[in-house]
Amino acid sequence: MIKLLHVEDDADIREIALMALGLSGGFEVVQCGSGEEALIKVQHMTPDVFLLDLMMPGMSGTQALEAFREMDHLVHVPAIFMTARTRQSEQDALRAAGALAVISKPFDPLVLGDTIKTTLRL
């Protein structure tokens, strides 16, 4: 079972991702609507992977990842970003910031789980 922390401010996207990962199987999903909420959650959990929205009000996905990396138990947790920003330079910047992969929005719910599993195996 892959313990995944999904941080996304859009409730509809959270719901679609939750259903997609449930259908894929093999995921224990914890969801947060903001980076700030995620910072509270991770004080009591260590996920196997972060699935982070890039653009969120208050704290961006990259800012949340930076904050996670300051916690000893989260230093090596892989991060996957989901974003509508699909230019190669933007994706390269996310990888330079520590992203293992970047999933473009809108994403295909039918392959989301498999994409994450394949990324984690790399």
For each residue, the residues with C-beta under 8 A, 3 or more apart:
1: 26 27 28
2: 26 27 28 48 49 116 117 120
3: 27 28 30 45 46 47 48 49
4: 21 27 28 29 30 47 48 49 50 51 116
5: 30 31 32 38 41 42 45 47 49 50 51
6: 14 17 18 21 29 30 31 32 51
7: 31 32 33 34 35 37 38 50 51 52 53 56 61 64
8: 13 14 17 31 32 33 51 52 53 56 82
9: 33 34 53 56 57
10: 13 14 53
11: 14 15 33
12: 15 16
13: 8 10 16 17 53 82 105
14: 6 8 10 11 17 18 31 33
15: 11 12 18 19
16: 12 13 19 20 109
17: 6 8 13 14 20 21 29 31 51 82 107 109 112
18: 6 14 15 21 22 29 31
19: 15 16 22 23 109
20: 16 17 23 24 109 110 112 113
21: 4 6 17 18 24 27 29 112 113 116
22: 18 19 25 27 29
23: 19 20 109 113
24: 20 21 27 112 113 114 117
25: 22 113
26: 1 2 113 117
27: 1 2 3 4 21 22 24 113 116
28: 1 2 3 4
29: 4 6 17 18 21 22
30: 3 4 5 6 41 45 47
31: 5 6 7 8 14 17 18
32: 5 6 7 8 35 37 38 41
33: 7 8 9 11 14 37
34: 7 9 37 38 56 57 58 59
35: 7 32 38 39 56 58 59 60 61 63 64 67
36: 39 40 58 59
37: 7 32 33 34 40 41
38: 5 7 32 34 35 41 42 64 68
39: 35 36 42 43 64 67 68
40: 36 37 43
41: 5 30 32 37 38 44 45
42: 5 38 39 45 46 47 68 71 74
43: 39 40 71
44: 41
45: 3 5 30 41 42
46: 3 42 73 74 77
47: 3 4 5 30 42 50 77
48: 2 3 4 77 78 120
49: 2 3 4 5 77 78 79 80 100 116 120
50: 4 5 7 47 65 68 77 78 79 80
51: 4 5 6 7 8 17 80 82 116
52: 7 8 61 64 65 79 80 81 82
53: 7 8 9 10 13 56 61 81 82 83
54: 60 61 62 81 82 83 85 94
55: 60 61 83 84 85
56: 7 8 9 34 35 53 59 60 61 64
57: 9 34
58: 34 35 36
59: 34 35 36 56 63 64 67
60: 35 54 55 56 63 64
61: 7 35 52 53 54 55 56 64 65 81 83
62: 54 65 66 94 97
63: 35 59 60 66 67
64: 7 35 38 39 52 56 59 60 61 67 68
65: 50 52 61 62 68 69 79 97 98 99
66: 62 63 69 70 97
67: 35 39 59 63 64 70 71
68: 38 39 42 50 64 65 71 74 77 79
69: 65 66 74 75 98
70: 66 67
71: 42 43 67 68 74 75
72: 75
73: 46
74: 42 46 68 69 71 77
75: 69 71 72
76:
77: 46 47 48 49 50 68 74
78: 48 49 50 100 119 120
79: 49 50 52 65 68 98 99 100
80: 49 50 51 52 99 100 101 102 103 116 119
81: 52 53 54 61 94 99 101 102 103
82: 8 13 17 51 52 53 54 102 103 104 105 107
83: 53 54 55 61 86 90 94 102 103 104 105
84: 55 104 105 106
85: 54 55 90 91
86: 83 90 91 104
87: 90 91
88: 91 92
89: 92 93
90: 83 85 86 87 93 94
91: 85 86 87 88 94 95 102
92: 88 89 95 96
93: 89 90 96 97
94: 54 62 81 83 90 91 97 99 102
95: 91 92 98 99 102
96: 92 93
97: 62 65 66 93 94
98: 65 69 79 95
99: 65 79 80 81 94 95 102
100: 49 78 79 80 119 120 122
101: 80 81 115 119
102: 80 81 82 83 91 94 95 99
103: 80 81 82 83 107 112 115
104: 82 83 84 86 107
105: 13 82 83 84
106: 84
107: 17 82 103 104 112
108: 111 112
109: 16 17 19 20 23 112
110: 20
111: 108 114 115
112: 17 20 21 24 103 107 108 109 115 116
113: 20 21 23 24 25 26 27 116 117
114: 24 111 117 118
115: 101 103 111 112 118 119
116: 2 4 21 27 49 51 80 112 113 119 120
117: 2 24 26 113 114 120 121
118: 114 115 121 122
119: 78 80 100 101 115 116 122
120: 2 48 49 78 100 116 117
121: 117 118
122: 100 118 119
